Amino acid sequence: MIKTILIGLLLLMAKVSLGQEKSNLSNVEIFSSKAGTLIEKEFLDIGQINKTTEIKILKITDMISGDSIKSMRITSEIPGSYSTETKIAQLDSDEIDGLIKSILIIKDNVLNTNAENYTEITFKSRSGFEAGCYWSKNEWKTYLQIEKYDRKSMVWFRGDEFEMFFELLNKAKVKM
């Protein structure tokens, strides 16, 4: 009897802990994956940061209900051994303000300073996209990581590309 109760409690605890697992999907990914919908995807070009990385606005409409949602989409073409892979990040409209504020803080308060130790500063979206900078070898290096846990999806900024990224974010926000 005690074994049965213990097994039942263990199963219940396992179910509760698995049920609390956090989703790494953006709101637009959840919206577009609903069953029983007729989905229209419209892409609005915002601009390119460099030869391989571009920003677009994605508007998804459920043509049955008329509901729609927008997100910012960052794509980067990553050269591989045999072909080029496209890495894609989705940022929900409610995440863009936080990203813009983060980039502004990095531009105004971080990049013009010197750190004493190795330092990392990062913004992360709910889908795993990351933007930030780190201090190494006496300089700040700025970057994007398009996909979580994928080092191949890193985009390193050179010259004025970080500033261009900031300008494109503001342009995208206006179009949201």
N, C-alpha and C positions, 0 to 999 in steps of 0.2 A: 504494500500500500504506500509506504513512504517513498519507494523508488518511483512509483507512478506519479506521485505528487511532485517529486523533484524533476522528473522528466518533463512534466507539464509546465512547471515553472521555467525550466530552461528553454523550452520551446516558446513560451510566451515572451521571455526576455529577448530571445533572438528575433522574434517577429517585431517587437517594439523597436529594437536597435536598428533593424533593417528599414523599418518604416520611417525613421528619422534621418535617413541618408539624404543629403542635400543634392538637389538637381543642379547640374552645370549647364542647363539649357537656358538660352535667353527667352524672354517673353515672346519674341517674334517666332522663334523656333517652336515653341509650345503652341502658339496660335496657328501656325501653318501646318502642324502635324495632326490637327483634329480630324477625326474620321467623319465622313458624311458631308464634306464641304467641297465646294468648287473654288479653287484658289487661283487668283490672278496675282502675278508678281511683276511689279514695275520698277525698273532701275533708272535712277537719275544720276548722271555723272556729276561729281563735284570737282575732282581734279586728281592729278598725280603728284606724289612726293618725289619720286625718282623714276627711273626707267621701269622698275618692277612693281612698285607699290601704288595702289590707287584707292580712292575713297568714293563711295557711292551711297545714295540713300535708297533703301529698299522699302517699297510700299507694298504690303500684302493685303489683298481684299478678298473676303469671303463673298463670292458673287451671289450666293443664296441669301444670306442674311444682310449683306450690305456693310457689315462691320469691316473695319480696316485697322491696320497697325503699321507704324514705320520704325525703321531702325537704320543705324549707320553700319555700312559694310566696308570693311577694310580687306583688300585682297593683295596678295603678294605672290609673284612668280618666283619660285625657288629652284634654281638649276640643280639637277641631280646627276647621277652618273650616266644615265641613259636618256632621260627626258626631264622636262620641267614640271614641277608640281605646283599646283595652285593652293595656297593656304588662305583660309577665309576666317575672319572674325566678325561676329555680329555684336553690336552694342545697342541696347535698347535706348529709346529716347530719354528715359529717366536717368541714364548713366552718362550722357554726354556732358551735362553741366559739371559733374564731378571730374570728368577727364579734363575739360577745359580749365577748371580751377587748378587742378593738379599740375598741368603743363605750365600755366601762368606762374605758379609758385616756383616750379623748377627754373623757369626762365629768369624770373626776377630775383629770387632769393637764394638759389643754389648754385647755378652755373657760374656766377661771378665771385664765388668764394673758394677757399682751399680747405680741404678736410685734412685732419691729422692722420686718420686711419682709413683703411678700406671701408667705404660706405656705400650702401644701396638705398635708393629711394624709388618706390614703385606704386603705381596705380593698377588695380586689378578689377576687371569686370566680372559679372556673375558667370559668364561663359568661359572664363579663363584667359581672355586677352589681357596683356600686360603692357604698360608703357612706363618708362622711367629713365633713370640714369644711375651711374655708379662712379665712384672715385677710385682710380687705379693709376699707378705710375705718374702721379702728379698732374692728372687731368680728369675732367668729367667726360664720360662717354654716354651718349643718349641712344635709346633703342626702343623698339617695339618687339613684343613676342606675340605673334599672331595666334598660335595655338598653345594651350597649356601643355606642359611636359614635352614639347617638341622643340629642341634646340635648333633644328633646321629651319624653323619658322621665324628666326630672329631677323630683324631689319635694323641695321646699324645706320645711324644718321651721320652724314658728313656735311661740313660747311653749314649752309643756311637751311638744310632740309628740316631741322627741328622747328625752325621758325615757320617754314612753309606748312608743316604739319599742323601747327597751331592755327594758322590762317585758314586752312581747309576745314578744320574742326568748327571754327566760327561760321564759315560759309555753310557748312552742313547743318548747323544748329538753326540758322535762319530758314532753311528749306524744310525743316522738320515740321 
